[in-house]
Amino acid sequence: MTPVERLRAAIEKLESMRAACTPGDWDFESMPETGESRIYSEADGFAFMSATTVTFFPVPGGMKPNDAELIVTLHRTIDAQISILRAALARAEAKIAGGGVERAVWSNARDALALADAILGSDR
């Protein structure tokens, strides 16, 4: 995959995942008395995940209460990640169209490419 293809694929993947998710403002709640945390939607009070009850993937030792906070925090960054990737793609395409040497163009976009590669994981 070329660098441009990697950026486009990462943008497409995030936008697709965001569109397929339950919309709304998600938050987390830690419950020290039970040792669990949960992710929920403020709009309807729907409990999305409880750290002590999630069994859809195996985790040695079970999930940790901080997992809910991390997931919610990362969910809140999706729009910013898409914006960063789109800006890097637009700058690179403009430089390449203007005759910029592709190697030099991408040396200035390493962070955006690292983000794209992390999003794509084994899909790249």
N, CA, C and O atoms as CSV, one atom per row, in Angstrom:
chain,resi,resn,atom,element,x,y,z
A,1,MET,N,N,0.842,-1.171,0.000
A,1,MET,CA,C,0.000,0.000,0.000
A,1,MET,C,C,0.895,1.245,0.000
A,1,MET,O,O,1.863,1.316,0.758
A,2,THR,N,N,0.574,2.211,-0.841
A,2,THR,CA,C,1.335,3.455,-0.861
A,2,THR,C,C,0.950,4.290,0.361
A,2,THR,O,O,-0.066,4.017,1.000
A,3,PRO,N,N,1.749,5.299,0.688
A,3,PRO,CA,C,1.383,6.165,1.813
A,3,PRO,C,C,0.006,6.820,1.637
A,3,PRO,O,O,-0.766,6.910,2.592
A,4,VAL,N,N,-0.297,7.274,0.423
A,4,VAL,CA,C,-1.612,7.884,0.176
A,4,VAL,C,C,-2.716,6.858,0.422
A,4,VAL,O,O,-3.729,7.173,1.047
A,5,GLU,N,N,-2.526,5.650,-0.061
A,5,GLU,CA,C,-3.518,4.588,0.145
A,5,GLU,C,C,-3.681,4.259,1.627
A,5,GLU,O,O,-4.791,3.991,2.086
A,6,ARG,N,N,-2.582,4.279,2.371
A,6,ARG,CA,C,-2.654,3.998,3.808
A,6,ARG,C,C,-3.475,5.059,4.536
A,6,ARG,O,O,-4.312,4.734,5.378
A,7,LEU,N,N,-3.229,6.334,4.206
A,7,LEU,CA,C,-4.001,7.409,4.840
A,7,LEU,C,C,-5.478,7.291,4.477
A,7,LEU,O,O,-6.344,7.385,5.347
A,8,ARG,N,N,-5.763,7.085,3.200
A,8,ARG,CA,C,-7.161,6.957,2.765
A,8,ARG,C,C,-7.845,5.765,3.436
A,8,ARG,O,O,-8.992,5.867,3.872
A,9,ALA,N,N,-7.147,4.652,3.516
A,9,ALA,CA,C,-7.729,3.451,4.128
A,9,ALA,C,C,-8.013,3.671,5.612
A,9,ALA,O,O,-9.039,3.221,6.122
A,10,ALA,N,N,-7.110,4.358,6.302
A,10,ALA,CA,C,-7.319,4.631,7.731
A,10,ALA,C,C,-8.514,5.557,7.934
A,10,ALA,O,O,-9.320,5.345,8.840
A,11,ILE,N,N,-8.629,6.583,7.092
A,11,ILE,CA,C,-9.779,7.491,7.175
A,11,ILE,C,C,-11.070,6.713,6.936
A,11,ILE,O,O,-12.040,6.852,7.681
A,12,GLU,N,N,-11.066,5.896,5.892
A,12,GLU,CA,C,-12.251,5.102,5.561
A,12,GLU,C,C,-12.624,4.148,6.699
A,12,GLU,O,O,-13.801,3.989,7.024
A,13,LYS,N,N,-11.623,3.522,7.293
A,13,LYS,CA,C,-11.889,2.581,8.381
A,13,LYS,C,C,-12.501,3.295,9.584
A,13,LYS,O,O,-13.490,2.821,10.144
A,14,LEU,N,N,-11.925,4.431,9.987
A,14,LEU,CA,C,-12.472,5.160,11.135
A,14,LEU,C,C,-13.880,5.665,10.858
A,14,LEU,O,O,-14.761,5.563,11.711
A,15,GLU,N,N,-14.092,6.216,9.648
A,15,GLU,CA,C,-15.422,6.729,9.321
A,15,GLU,C,C,-16.455,5.600,9.291
A,15,GLU,O,O,-17.588,5.775,9.740
A,16,SER,N,N,-16.062,4.464,8.768
A,16,SER,CA,C,-16.954,3.310,8.709
A,16,SER,C,C,-17.283,2.794,10.114
A,16,SER,O,O,-18.437,2.492,10.420
A,17,MET,N,N,-16.265,2.698,10.952
A,17,MET,CA,C,-16.482,2.235,12.323
A,17,MET,C,C,-17.365,3.215,13.094
A,17,MET,O,O,-18.267,2.807,13.826
A,18,ARG,N,N,-17.097,4.517,12.921
A,18,ARG,CA,C,-17.893,5.538,13.609
A,18,ARG,C,C,-19.358,5.456,13.172
A,18,ARG,O,O,-20.262,5.558,14.001
A,19,ALA,N,N,-19.587,5.271,11.873
A,19,ALA,CA,C,-20.955,5.192,11.352
A,19,ALA,C,C,-21.688,3.947,11.857
A,19,ALA,O,O,-22.907,3.970,12.030
A,20,ALA,N,N,-20.951,2.873,12.091
A,20,ALA,CA,C,-21.562,1.614,12.526
A,20,ALA,C,C,-21.803,1.558,14.036
A,20,ALA,O,O,-22.516,0.677,14.517
A,21,CYS,N,N,-21.221,2.483,14.776
A,21,CYS,CA,C,-21.342,2.479,16.239
A,21,CYS,C,C,-22.635,3.139,16.693
A,21,CYS,O,O,-23.261,3.903,15.958
A,22,THR,N,N,-23.012,2.826,17.912
A,22,THR,CA,C,-24.147,3.491,18.534
A,22,THR,C,C,-23.770,4.948,18.745
A,22,THR,O,O,-22.754,5.238,19.377
A,23,PRO,N,N,-24.582,5.878,18.220
A,23,PRO,CA,C,-24.235,7.292,18.375
A,23,PRO,C,C,-24.480,7.771,19.804
A,23,PRO,O,O,-25.172,7.120,20.586
A,24,GLY,N,N,-23.911,8.893,20.113
A,24,GLY,CA,C,-24.170,9.486,21.417
A,24,GLY,C,C,-22.906,9.780,22.178
A,24,GLY,O,O,-21.809,9.379,21.790
A,25,ASP,N,N,-23.082,10.478,23.251
A,25,ASP,CA,C,-21.964,10.791,24.128
A,25,ASP,C,C,-21.793,9.643,25.112
A,25,ASP,O,O,-22.675,9.371,25.926
A,26,TRP,N,N,-20.662,8.979,25.028
A,26,TRP,CA,C,-20.371,7.866,25.923
A,26,TRP,C,C,-19.570,8.367,27.105
A,26,TRP,O,O,-18.794,9.316,26.988
A,27,ASP,N,N,-19.759,7.738,28.222
A,27,ASP,CA,C,-19.001,8.082,29.417
A,27,ASP,C,C,-18.702,6.788,30.162
A,27,ASP,O,O,-19.193,5.720,29.796
A,28,PHE,N,N,-17.902,6.895,31.197
A,28,PHE,CA,C,-17.571,5.717,31.986
A,28,PHE,C,C,-17.823,6.023,33.449
A,28,PHE,O,O,-17.852,7.179,33.872
A,29,GLU,N,N,-17.998,4.975,34.193
A,29,GLU,CA,C,-18.226,5.107,35.625
A,29,GLU,C,C,-17.420,4.032,36.332
A,29,GLU,O,O,-17.537,2.849,36.012
A,30,SER,N,N,-16.610,4.436,37.283
A,30,SER,CA,C,-15.883,3.471,38.108
A,30,SER,C,C,-16.674,3.242,39.378
A,30,SER,O,O,-17.191,4.178,39.988
A,31,MET,N,N,-16.758,1.984,39.765
A,31,MET,CA,C,-17.496,1.623,40.971
A,31,MET,C,C,-16.551,0.872,41.903
A,31,MET,O,O,-16.504,-0.358,41.884
A,32,PRO,N,N,-15.791,1.619,42.728
A,32,PRO,CA,C,-14.782,0.995,43.584
A,32,PRO,C,C,-15.337,-0.076,44.513
A,32,PRO,O,O,-14.645,-1.037,44.849
A,33,GLU,N,N,-16.589,0.095,44.926
A,33,GLU,CA,C,-17.165,-0.883,45.852
A,33,GLU,C,C,-17.302,-2.273,45.230
A,33,GLU,O,O,-17.271,-3.279,45.939
A,34,THR,N,N,-17.455,-2.326,43.901
A,34,THR,CA,C,-17.571,-3.626,43.229
A,34,THR,C,C,-16.324,-3.966,42.426
A,34,THR,O,O,-16.165,-5.098,41.967
A,35,GLY,N,N,-15.430,-2.975,42.254
A,35,GLY,CA,C,-14.220,-3.208,41.481
A,35,GLY,C,C,-14.457,-3.238,39.984
A,35,GLY,O,O,-13.616,-3.735,39.235
A,36,GLU,N,N,-15.581,-2.716,39.539
A,36,GLU,CA,C,-15.853,-2.717,38.111
A,36,GLU,C,C,-16.001,-1.297,37.591
A,36,GLU,O,O,-16.107,-0.343,38.362
A,37,SER,N,N,-16.008,-1.180,36.310
A,37,SER,CA,C,-16.331,0.080,35.659
A,37,SER,C,C,-17.199,-0.266,34.466
A,37,SER,O,O,-17.218,-1.406,34.004
A,38,ARG,N,N,-17.913,0.729,33.977
A,38,ARG,CA,C,-18.782,0.457,32.840
A,38,ARG,C,C,-18.788,1.642,31.896
A,38,ARG,O,O,-18.497,2.775,32.279
A,39,ILE,N,N,-19.125,1.352,30.668
A,39,ILE,CA,C,-19.285,2.381,29.653
A,39,ILE,C,C,-20.785,2.525,29.434
A,39,ILE,O,O,-21.500,1.529,29.317
A,40,TYR,N,N,-21.258,3.763,29.379
A,40,TYR,CA,C,-22.691,3.963,29.205
A,40,TYR,C,C,-22.964,5.220,28.399
A,40,TYR,O,O,-22.102,6.084,28.240
A,41,SER,N,N,-24.174,5.295,27.900
A,41,SER,CA,C,-24.632,6.464,27.164
A,41,SER,C,C,-25.440,7.330,28.109
A,41,SER,O,O,-26.384,6.865,28.747
A,42,GLU,N,N,-25.060,8.595,28.190
A,42,GLU,CA,C,-25.800,9.544,29.036
A,42,GLU,C,C,-27.244,9.676,28.559
A,42,GLU,O,O,-28.153,9.857,29.369
A,43,ALA,N,N,-27.456,9.586,27.249
A,43,ALA,CA,C,-28.775,9.842,26.676
A,43,ALA,C,C,-29.834,8.871,27.179
A,43,ALA,O,O,-30.954,9.278,27.490
A,44,ASP,N,N,-29.489,7.600,27.260
A,44,ASP,CA,C,-30.509,6.631,27.648
A,44,ASP,C,C,-30.110,5.740,28.816
A,44,ASP,O,O,-30.858,4.838,29.192
A,45,GLY,N,N,-28.937,5.986,29.393
A,45,GLY,CA,C,-28.500,5.201,30.532
A,45,GLY,C,C,-28.123,3.777,30.189
A,45,GLY,O,O,-27.937,2.952,31.084
A,46,PHE,N,N,-28.007,3.479,28.918
A,46,PHE,CA,C,-27.704,2.125,28.460
A,46,PHE,C,C,-26.289,1.727,28.841
A,46,PHE,O,O,-25.332,2.403,28.464
A,47,ALA,N,N,-26.149,0.650,29.577
A,47,ALA,CA,C,-24.824,0.140,29.946
A,47,ALA,C,C,-24.277,-0.659,28.776
A,47,ALA,O,O,-24.826,-1.698,28.409
A,48,PHE,N,N,-23.211,-0.175,28.205
A,48,PHE,CA,C,-22.614,-0.786,27.028
A,48,PHE,C,C,-21.680,-1.923,27.403
A,48,PHE,O,O,-21.659,-2.964,26.747
A,49,MET,N,N,-20.913,-1.720,28.456
A,49,MET,CA,C,-19.929,-2.723,28.843
A,49,MET,C,C,-19.637,-2.586,30.323
A,49,MET,O,O,-19.507,-1.479,30.846
A,50,SER,N,N,-19.541,-3.683,30.964
A,50,SER,CA,C,-19.146,-3.707,32.361
A,50,SER,C,C,-17.859,-4.506,32.461
A,50,SER,O,O,-17.776,-5.621,31.946
A,51,ALA,N,N,-16.873,-3.954,33.110
A,51,ALA,CA,C,-15.554,-4.593,33.155
A,51,ALA,C,C,-15.573,-5.964,33.814
A,51,ALA,O,O,-14.674,-6.769,33.575
A,52,THR,N,N,-16.569,-6.246,34.630
A,52,THR,CA,C,-16.591,-7.561,35.281
A,52,THR,C,C,-17.452,-8.567,34.531
A,52,THR,O,O,-17.464,-9.750,34.870
A,53,THR,N,N,-18.175,-8.102,33.511
A,53,THR,CA,C,-19.076,-9.020,32.816
A,53,THR,C,C,-18.748,-9.235,31.350
A,53,THR,O,O,-19.350,-10.100,30.714
A,54,VAL,N,N,-17.828,-8.490,30.801
A,54,VAL,CA,C,-17.515,-8.640,29.378
A,54,VAL,C,C,-16.836,-9.977,29.147
A,54,VAL,O,O,-15.812,-10.282,29.759
A,55,THR,N,N,-17.411,-10.762,28.267
A,55,THR,CA,C,-16.848,-12.082,27.985
A,55,THR,C,C,-16.683,-12.320,26.494
A,55,THR,O,O,-16.400,-13.444,26.079
A,56,PHE,N,N,-16.856,-11.273,25.669
A,56,PHE,CA,C,-16.787,-11.503,24.236
A,56,PHE,C,C,-15.369,-11.618,23.713
A,56,PHE,O,O,-15.180,-11.929,22.537
A,57,PHE,N,N,-14.384,-11.382,24.528
A,57,PHE,CA,C,-13.009,-11.691,24.146
A,57,PHE,C,C,-12.232,-12.068,25.401
A,57,PHE,O,O,-12.445,-11.496,26.470
A,58,PRO,N,N,-11.331,-13.037,25.261
A,58,PRO,CA,C,-10.593,-13.482,26.450
A,58,PRO,C,C,-9.486,-12.502,26.834
A,58,PRO,O,O,-8.714,-12.057,25.984
A,59,VAL,N,N,-9.420,-12.183,28.081
A,59,VAL,CA,C,-8.357,-11.329,28.602
A,59,VAL,C,C,-7.782,-12.033,29.818
A,59,VAL,O,O,-8.498,-12.268,30.792
A,60,PRO,N,N,-6.494,-12.375,29.776
A,60,PRO,CA,C,-5.906,-13.024,30.953
A,60,PRO,C,C,-6.113,-12.154,32.192
A,60,PRO,O,O,-5.734,-10.983,32.202
A,61,GLY,N,N,-6.698,-12.713,33.206
A,61,GLY,CA,C,-6.937,-11.958,34.431
A,61,GLY,C,C,-8.175,-11.086,34.375
A,61,GLY,O,O,-8.479,-10.391,35.345
A,62,GLY,N,N,-8.898,-11.104,33.267
A,62,GLY,CA,C,-10.109,-10.303,33.127
A,62,GLY,C,C,-9.799,-8.865,32.755
A,62,GLY,O,O,-8.640,-8.452,32.710
A,63,MET,N,N,-10.847,-8.115,32.491
A,63,MET,CA,C,-10.681,-6.703,32.157
A,63,MET,C,C,-10.391,-5.917,33.426
A,63,MET,O,O,-10.773,-6.316,34.527
A,64,LYS,N,N,-9.719,-4.810,33.252
A,64,LYS,CA,C,-9.400,-3.937,34.375
A,64,LYS,C,C,-10.383,-2.770,34.394
A,64,LYS,O,O,-10.879,-2.376,33.338
A,65,PRO,N,N,-10.674,-2.215,35.552
A,65,PRO,CA,C,-11.595,-1.083,35.629
A,65,PRO,C,C,-11.180,0.100,34.756
A,65,PRO,O,O,-12.045,0.823,34.262
A,66,ASN,N,N,-9.894,0.312,34.558
A,66,ASN,CA,C,-9.443,1.438,33.741
A,66,ASN,C,C,-9.693,1.234,32.255
A,66,ASN,O,O,-9.583,2.186,31.482
A,67,ASP,N,N,-10.028,0.012,31.833
A,67,ASP,CA,C,-10.286,-0.244,30.421
A,67,ASP,C,C,-11.443,0.607,29.907
A,67,ASP,O,O,-11.383,1.115,28.787
A,68,ALA,N,N,-12.488,0.768,30.705
A,68,ALA,CA,C,-13.649,1.554,30.290
A,68,ALA,C,C,-13.251,2.997,30.015
A,68,ALA,O,O,-13.666,3.576,29.011
A,69,GLU,N,N,-12.453,3.579,30.895
A,69,GLU,CA,C,-12.019,4.966,30.706
A,69,GLU,C,C,-11.197,5.103,29.432
A,69,GLU,O,O,-11.380,6.060,28.681
A,70,LEU,N,N,-10.303,4.168,29.182
A,70,LEU,CA,C,-9.471,4.222,27.980
A,70,LEU,C,C,-10.332,4.139,26.722
A,70,LEU,O,O,-10.131,4.913,25.786
A,71,ILE,N,N,-11.279,3.218,26.692
A,71,ILE,CA,C,-12.134,3.060,25.516
A,71,ILE,C,C,-12.947,4.328,25.265
A,71,ILE,O,O,-13.039,4.784,24.125
A,72,VAL,N,N,-13.531,4.896,26.301
A,72,VAL,CA,C,-14.311,6.123,26.149
A,72,VAL,C,C,-13.417,7.265,25.675
A,72,VAL,O,O,-13.798,8.016,24.778
A,73,THR,N,N,-12.247,7.399,26.263
A,73,THR,CA,C,-11.326,8.469,25.874
A,73,THR,C,C,-10.925,8.336,24.413
A,73,THR,O,O,-10.926,9.324,23.679
A,74,LEU,N,N,-10.582,7.129,23.984
A,74,LEU,CA,C,-10.201,6.918,22.588
A,74,LEU,C,C,-11.375,7.168,21.647
A,74,LEU,O,O,-11.183,7.703,20.556
A,75,HIS,N,N,-12.577,6.792,22.048
A,75,HIS,CA,C,-13.762,7.041,21.222
A,75,HIS,C,C,-13.932,8.535,20.979
A,75,HIS,O,O,-14.320,8.953,19.888
A,76,ARG,N,N,-13.645,9.329,21.990
A,76,ARG,CA,C,-13.778,10.785,21.863
A,76,ARG,C,C,-12.758,11.383,20.897
A,76,ARG,O,O,-12.931,12.516,20.449
A,77,THR,N,N,-11.702,10.646,20.569
A,77,THR,CA,C,-10.653,11.188,19.695
A,77,THR,C,C,-10.855,10.852,18.220
A,77,THR,O,O,-10.049,11.266,17.387
A,78,ILE,N,N,-11.894,10.123,17.881
A,78,ILE,CA,C,-12.057,9.670,16.498
A,78,ILE,C,C,-12.142,10.843,15.525
A,78,ILE,O,O,-11.458,10.829,14.502
A,79,ASP,N,N,-12.951,11.848,15.810
A,79,ASP,CA,C,-13.062,12.990,14.898
A,79,ASP,C,C,-11.725,13.707,14.737
A,79,ASP,O,O,-11.374,14.121,13.632
A,80,ALA,N,N,-10.985,13.854,15.821
A,80,ALA,CA,C,-9.667,14.498,15.747
A,80,ALA,C,C,-8.699,13.662,14.911
A,80,ALA,O,O,-7.920,14.208,14.131
A,81,GLN,N,N,-8.747,12.349,15.070
A,81,GLN,CA,C,-7.868,11.484,14.286
A,81,GLN,C,C,-8.177,11.606,12.795
A,81,GLN,O,O,-7.266,11.698,11.972
A,82,ILE,N,N,-9.462,11.604,12.453
A,82,ILE,CA,C,-9.850,11.752,11.046
A,82,ILE,C,C,-9.363,13.092,10.512
A,82,ILE,O,O,-8.865,13.163,9.389
A,83,SER,N,N,-9.498,14.135,11.288
A,83,SER,CA,C,-9.044,15.464,10.876
A,83,SER,C,C,-7.535,15.496,10.631
A,83,SER,O,O,-7.077,16.066,9.640
A,84,ILE,N,N,-6.771,14.891,11.526
A,84,ILE,CA,C,-5.307,14.827,11.373
A,84,ILE,C,C,-4.940,14.074,10.099
A,84,ILE,O,O,-4.076,14.515,9.341
A,85,LEU,N,N,-5.590,12.947,9.867
A,85,LEU,CA,C,-5.297,12.145,8.674
A,85,LEU,C,C,-5.687,12.887,7.398
A,85,LEU,O,O,-4.937,12.868,6.422
A,86,ARG,N,N,-6.846,13.537,7.393
A,86,ARG,CA,C,-7.284,14.291,6.205
A,86,ARG,C,C,-6.333,15.454,5.904
A,86,ARG,O,O,-6.012,15.711,4.743
A,87,ALA,N,N,-5.890,16.145,6.935
A,87,ALA,CA,C,-4.967,17.267,6.733
A,87,ALA,C,C,-3.644,16.778,6.159
A,87,ALA,O,O,-3.106,17.395,5.240
A,88,ALA,N,N,-3.116,15.683,6.686
A,88,ALA,CA,C,-1.859,15.128,6.169
A,88,ALA,C,C,-2.025,14.676,4.727
A,88,ALA,O,O,-1.135,14.889,3.903
A,89,LEU,N,N,-3.150,14.059,4.418
A,89,LEU,CA,C,-3.415,13.603,3.057
A,89,LEU,C,C,-3.511,14.789,2.101
A,89,LEU,O,O,-2.931,14.752,1.017
A,90,ALA,N,N,-4.228,15.830,2.483
A,90,ALA,CA,C,-4.374,17.013,1.627
A,90,ALA,C,C,-3.033,17.693,1.382
A,90,ALA,O,O,-2.732,18.085,0.254
A,91,ARG,N,N,-2.219,17.835,2.438
A,91,ARG,CA,C,-0.894,18.454,2.270
A,91,ARG,C,C,-0.023,17.627,1.336
A,91,ARG,O,O,0.642,18.167,0.452
A,92,ALA,N,N,-0.033,16.328,1.537
A,92,ALA,CA,C,0.804,15.450,0.718
A,92,ALA,C,C,0.356,15.468,-0.734
A,92,ALA,O,O,1.187,15.562,-1.637
A,93,GLU,N,N,-0.941,15.380,-0.968
A,93,GLU,CA,C,-1.439,15.393,-2.347
A,93,GLU,C,C,-1.102,16.706,-3.045
A,93,GLU,O,O,-0.755,16.709,-4.227
A,94,ALA,N,N,-1.200,17.822,-2.322
A,94,ALA,CA,C,-0.864,19.124,-2.908
A,94,ALA,C,C,0.620,19.205,-3.247
A,94,ALA,O,O,0.988,19.708,-4.308
A,95,LYS,N,N,1.474,18.713,-2.350
A,95,LYS,CA,C,2.920,18.754,-2.603
A,95,LYS,C,C,3.299,17.847,-3.763
A,95,LYS,O,O,4.125,18.216,-4.599
A,96,ILE,N,N,2.701,16.666,-3.816
A,96,ILE,CA,C,3.006,15.733,-4.905
A,96,ILE,C,C,2.516,16.308,-6.231
A,96,ILE,O,O,3.218,16.222,-7.239
A,97,ALA,N,N,1.316,16.892,-6.239
A,97,ALA,CA,C,0.777,17.508,-7.458
A,97,ALA,C,C,1.643,18.679,-7.909
A,97,ALA,O,O,1.737,18.963,-9.103
A,98,GLY,N,N,2.267,19.351,-6.961
A,98,GLY,CA,C,3.141,20.482,-7.274
A,98,GLY,C,C,4.549,20.061,-7.657
A,98,GLY,O,O,5.425,20.907,-7.838
A,99,GLY,N,N,4.769,18.771,-7.778
A,99,GLY,CA,C,6.079,18.279,-8.197
A,99,GLY,C,C,7.004,17.918,-7.053
A,99,GLY,O,O,8.192,17.683,-7.273
A,100,GLY,N,N,6.487,17.871,-5.843
A,100,GLY,CA,C,7.318,17.509,-4.695
A,100,GLY,C,C,7.817,16.079,-4.797
A,100,GLY,O,O,7.121,15.201,-5.306
A,101,VAL,N,N,9.009,15.857,-4.316
A,101,VAL,CA,C,9.577,14.513,-4.310
A,101,VAL,C,C,8.852,13.711,-3.239
A,101,VAL,O,O,8.810,14.109,-2.075
A,102,GLU,N,N,8.281,12.577,-3.639
A,102,GLU,CA,C,7.419,11.821,-2.727
A,102,GLU,C,C,8.124,11.428,-1.438
A,102,GLU,O,O,7.515,11.466,-0.369
A,103,ARG,N,N,9.384,11.056,-1.516
A,103,ARG,CA,C,10.116,10.661,-0.303
A,103,ARG,C,C,10.177,11.828,0.688
A,103,ARG,O,O,9.971,11.633,1.886
A,104,ALA,N,N,10.456,13.030,0.197
A,104,ALA,CA,C,10.522,14.209,1.068
A,104,ALA,C,C,9.148,14.544,1.637
A,104,ALA,O,O,9.027,14.942,2.795
A,105,VAL,N,N,8.115,14.379,0.816
A,105,VAL,CA,C,6.752,14.654,1.270
A,105,VAL,C,C,6.411,13.771,2.462
A,105,VAL,O,O,5.866,14.248,3.457
A,106,TRP,N,N,6.730,12.486,2.363
A,106,TRP,CA,C,6.345,11.552,3.413
A,106,TRP,C,C,7.234,11.637,4.641
A,106,TRP,O,O,6.817,11.233,5.727
A,107,SER,N,N,8.445,12.151,4.498
A,107,SER,CA,C,9.277,12.308,5.693
A,107,SER,C,C,8.669,13.353,6.625
A,107,SER,O,O,8.934,13.339,7.827
A,108,ASN,N,N,7.856,14.256,6.081
A,108,ASN,CA,C,7.188,15.273,6.894
A,108,ASN,C,C,5.831,14.807,7.417
A,108,ASN,O,O,5.159,15.542,8.140
A,109,ALA,N,N,5.429,13.603,7.060
A,109,ALA,CA,C,4.121,13.096,7.481
A,109,ALA,C,C,4.252,11.790,8.259
A,109,ALA,O,O,3.317,10.990,8.300
A,110,ARG,N,N,5.399,11.579,8.869
A,110,ARG,CA,C,5.643,10.315,9.582
A,110,ARG,C,C,4.627,10.039,10.682
A,110,ARG,O,O,4.159,8.911,10.835
A,111,ASP,N,N,4.289,11.071,11.446
A,111,ASP,CA,C,3.338,10.870,12.549
A,111,ASP,C,C,1.957,10.467,12.030
A,111,ASP,O,O,1.315,9.579,12.591
A,112,ALA,N,N,1.505,11.120,10.959
A,112,ALA,CA,C,0.201,10.771,10.385
A,112,ALA,C,C,0.226,9.356,9.824
A,112,ALA,O,O,-0.755,8.622,9.950
A,113,LEU,N,N,1.326,8.971,9.212
A,113,LEU,CA,C,1.440,7.604,8.693
A,113,LEU,C,C,1.488,6.588,9.831
A,113,LEU,O,O,0.917,5.503,9.716
A,114,ALA,N,N,2.156,6.928,10.915
A,114,ALA,CA,C,2.186,6.027,12.078
A,114,ALA,C,C,0.776,5.858,12.648
A,114,ALA,O,O,0.388,4.757,13.041
A,115,LEU,N,N,0.018,6.945,12.692
A,115,LEU,CA,C,-1.369,6.878,13.153
A,115,LEU,C,C,-2.191,5.999,12.213
A,115,LEU,O,O,-2.951,5.143,12.664
A,116,ALA,N,N,-2.038,6.213,10.912
A,116,ALA,CA,C,-2.767,5.403,9.926
A,116,ALA,C,C,-2.425,3.928,10.077
A,116,ALA,O,O,-3.315,3.077,10.060
A,117,ASP,N,N,-1.153,3.626,10.224
A,117,ASP,CA,C,-0.730,2.228,10.356
A,117,ASP,C,C,-1.277,1.594,11.638
A,117,ASP,O,O,-1.649,0.420,11.644
A,118,ALA,N,N,-1.324,2.367,12.712
A,118,ALA,CA,C,-1.883,1.842,13.965
A,118,ALA,C,C,-3.375,1.552,13.807
A,118,ALA,O,O,-3.873,0.552,14.325
A,119,ILE,N,N,-4.080,2.414,13.101
A,119,ILE,CA,C,-5.513,2.220,12.869
A,119,ILE,C,C,-5.747,1.001,11.993
A,119,ILE,O,O,-6.650,0.204,12.251
A,120,LEU,N,N,-4.933,0.861,10.960
A,120,LEU,CA,C,-5.105,-0.247,10.018
A,120,LEU,C,C,-4.655,-1.580,10.594
A,120,LEU,O,O,-5.187,-2.626,10.223
A,121,GLY,N,N,-3.685,-1.555,11.492
A,121,GLY,CA,C,-3.187,-2.802,12.069
A,121,GLY,C,C,-2.786,-3.775,10.982
A,121,GLY,O,O,-1.995,-3.430,10.104
A,122,SER,N,N,-3.312,-4.975,11.026
A,122,SER,CA,C,-2.949,-5.991,10.039
A,122,SER,C,C,-3.677,-5.802,8.716
A,122,SER,O,O,-3.444,-6.567,7.780
A,123,ASP,N,N,-4.558,-4.800,8.610
A,123,ASP,CA,C,-5.274,-4.544,7.361
A,123,ASP,C,C,-4.387,-3.922,6.290
A,123,ASP,O,O,-4.779,-3.841,5.126
A,124,ARG,N,N,-3.204,-3.488,6.678
A,124,ARG,CA,C,-2.355,-2.823,5.678
A,124,ARG,C,C,-1.454,-3.829,5.091
A,124,ARG,O,O,-0.645,-3.501,4.224
